[in-house]
Amino acid sequence: MTYTRNMQQAFRSIKVPHDFNVDIVDYGKFLTVQFYESQWRHYTDAERFKCIQYLDKVKKTLESLGAVVALDPILDLETPDDRARRRRK
């Protein structure tokens, strides 16, 4: 399954809450909806709830068009352990 023009149009028609960025990645047999920890952590609980509703709607919309879809949170922030390991190198 590839990310088709119909899927792209359906995805773009869904109203995005706030400035929430997601990426659709096509792995051939399935799609992922990627979202980023660096954005997520700055939202209030109410904003996060709207983002969850948005992610659910995106996933269901793409699935209704024949795609197999997974949500893929991207952990793009360093943890204290990551920083410590980097300093040791």
Residue frames as qw, qx, qy, qz and C-alpha x, y, z in Angstrom:
[[0.000, 0.891, 0.454, 0.000, 0.00, 0.00, 0.00],
 [0.409, 0.146, -0.010, 0.901, 1.36, 3.36, -0.92],
 [0.002, -0.569, -0.377, 0.731, 0.27, 6.73, 0.29],
 [0.332, 0.503, 0.644, 0.471, -2.16, 7.70, -2.47],
 [0.022, 0.275, 0.128, 0.953, -3.38, 11.07, -3.64],
 [0.525, -0.564, -0.455, -0.446, -6.81, 10.32, -2.13],
 [0.694, -0.450, -0.419, 0.375, -5.18, 9.61, 1.24],
 [0.386, 0.003, -0.090, 0.918, -3.18, 12.82, 1.00],
 [0.203, -0.425, -0.280, -0.837, -6.30, 14.85, 0.23],
 [0.651, -0.571, -0.468, -0.176, -8.25, 13.21, 3.06],
 [0.648, -0.293, -0.338, 0.617, -5.37, 13.81, 5.50],
 [0.225, 0.112, 0.015, 0.968, -5.07, 17.47, 4.52],
 [0.333, -0.527, -0.417, -0.662, -8.81, 17.99, 4.94],
 [0.634, -0.549, -0.514, 0.181, -8.64, 17.19, 8.67],
 [0.097, -0.911, 0.088, -0.390, -8.37, 20.32, 10.82],
 [0.655, 0.136, -0.511, 0.539, -5.07, 20.38, 12.72],
 [0.476, -0.842, -0.249, 0.050, -5.21, 21.47, 16.38],
 [0.428, -0.799, 0.188, 0.379, -2.77, 24.20, 17.38],
 [0.346, 0.759, -0.507, -0.216, 0.51, 23.98, 15.48],
 [0.776, -0.230, 0.584, -0.058, 0.67, 20.19, 15.87],
 [0.402, 0.597, -0.589, -0.368, 2.97, 18.70, 13.24],
 [0.823, -0.076, 0.559, -0.057, 2.74, 15.12, 12.07],
 [0.204, 0.500, -0.693, -0.479, 4.44, 13.26, 9.26],
 [0.928, 0.164, 0.206, -0.264, 2.96, 10.42, 7.25],
 [0.073, -0.570, 0.780, 0.247, 5.66, 7.88, 6.39],
 [0.889, 0.261, -0.108, -0.360, 5.01, 5.20, 3.79],
 [0.376, -0.480, 0.791, 0.047, 6.78, 1.90, 4.49],
 [0.261, 0.173, -0.828, -0.466, 5.17, 0.13, 1.54],
 [0.365, -0.299, -0.876, -0.100, 2.96, -2.32, 3.44],
 [0.331, -0.741, -0.541, 0.219, 1.89, 0.18, 6.10],
 [0.136, 0.737, -0.013, 0.662, 1.90, 3.87, 6.97],
 [0.472, -0.401, -0.528, 0.581, 2.99, 5.53, 10.18],
 [0.079, -0.899, -0.171, -0.395, 1.73, 8.79, 11.60],
 [0.627, -0.043, -0.373, 0.683, 4.71, 10.31, 13.35],
 [0.209, -0.914, -0.112, -0.330, 4.43, 12.98, 16.01],
 [0.524, 0.425, -0.424, 0.604, 7.14, 14.56, 18.11],
 [0.584, -0.513, -0.499, 0.383, 7.83, 14.58, 21.83],
 [0.333, -0.068, -0.089, 0.936, 9.45, 18.02, 21.60],
 [0.260, -0.338, -0.290, -0.856, 6.09, 19.51, 20.61],
 [0.607, -0.439, -0.638, -0.181, 3.93, 17.28, 22.77],
 [0.533, -0.287, -0.544, 0.581, 5.59, 18.21, 26.05],
 [0.084, 0.002, -0.101, 0.991, 4.67, 21.90, 25.72],
 [0.392, -0.377, -0.501, -0.673, 0.93, 21.32, 25.38],
 [0.450, -0.233, 0.493, -0.707, -1.59, 21.52, 28.18],
 [0.341, 0.097, 0.925, -0.138, -3.71, 18.48, 28.98],
 [0.528, 0.620, 0.375, -0.443, -6.62, 19.98, 27.04],
 [0.364, 0.712, -0.435, -0.415, -4.40, 20.60, 24.00],
 [0.092, -0.304, 0.943, 0.098, -3.01, 17.05, 24.21],
 [0.496, 0.320, 0.747, -0.306, -6.54, 15.68, 24.27],
 [0.542, 0.719, 0.029, -0.435, -7.34, 17.56, 21.05],
 [0.184, 0.614, -0.718, -0.273, -4.14, 16.19, 19.51],
 [0.313, -0.053, 0.944, -0.090, -5.12, 12.65, 20.50],
 [0.573, 0.544, 0.484, -0.376, -8.51, 13.14, 18.87],
 [0.405, 0.758, -0.322, -0.398, -6.76, 14.44, 15.75],
 [0.032, -0.434, 0.889, 0.144, -4.37, 11.46, 15.63],
 [0.458, 0.193, 0.840, -0.218, -7.30, 9.07, 16.02],
 [0.562, 0.683, 0.222, -0.409, -9.20, 10.77, 13.21],
 [0.264, 0.693, -0.581, -0.335, -6.16, 10.72, 10.91],
 [0.204, -0.232, 0.951, 0.014, -5.58, 7.02, 11.63],
 [0.509, 0.380, 0.719, -0.283, -9.22, 6.06, 11.06],
 [0.487, 0.743, -0.038, -0.458, -9.45, 8.14, 7.89],
 [0.185, 0.588, -0.737, -0.278, -6.38, 6.53, 6.34],
 [0.299, -0.037, 0.948, -0.104, -7.58, 3.07, 7.40],
 [0.571, 0.524, 0.469, -0.425, -10.96, 3.72, 5.77],
 [0.503, 0.736, -0.289, -0.349, -9.05, 4.25, 2.50],
 [0.955, 0.216, -0.202, -0.008, -7.37, 0.85, 2.79],
 [0.320, 0.640, -0.572, 0.400, -4.14, 1.61, 4.66],
 [0.780, -0.402, -0.402, 0.261, -2.65, -0.24, 7.59],
 [0.072, 0.798, -0.150, 0.579, -1.68, 2.57, 9.97],
 [0.693, -0.373, -0.439, 0.434, 0.44, 2.79, 13.12],
 [0.153, -0.973, 0.038, -0.170, 0.98, 5.78, 15.39],
 [0.812, 0.121, -0.204, 0.534, 4.69, 6.43, 15.87],
 [0.288, -0.956, 0.003, 0.059, 5.77, 8.85, 18.61],
 [0.668, 0.488, -0.245, 0.506, 9.24, 10.23, 17.87],
 [0.619, -0.724, -0.111, 0.283, 11.31, 10.69, 21.03],
 [0.569, 0.628, -0.003, 0.531, 13.43, 13.58, 19.82],
 [0.256, -0.881, 0.224, -0.329, 14.51, 15.01, 23.16],
 [0.498, 0.341, -0.706, 0.371, 17.68, 14.04, 24.94],
 [0.745, -0.612, -0.254, -0.073, 17.39, 12.47, 28.35],
 [0.329, -0.849, 0.410, -0.053, 19.95, 13.11, 31.11],
 [0.826, -0.185, 0.499, 0.187, 21.41, 9.64, 30.36],
 [0.699, 0.612, 0.225, 0.294, 21.86, 10.56, 26.69],
 [0.093, 0.950, -0.199, 0.221, 23.73, 13.74, 27.63],
 [0.599, -0.641, 0.479, 0.016, 25.96, 11.86, 30.09],
 [0.861, 0.116, 0.430, 0.246, 26.84, 9.22, 27.46],
 [0.524, 0.796, 0.082, 0.291, 27.67, 11.91, 24.92],
 [0.172, -0.920, 0.324, -0.136, 30.03, 13.66, 27.39],
 [0.773, -0.403, 0.478, 0.105, 31.90, 10.39, 28.07],
 [0.837, 0.433, 0.244, 0.229, 32.78, 9.93, 24.39]]
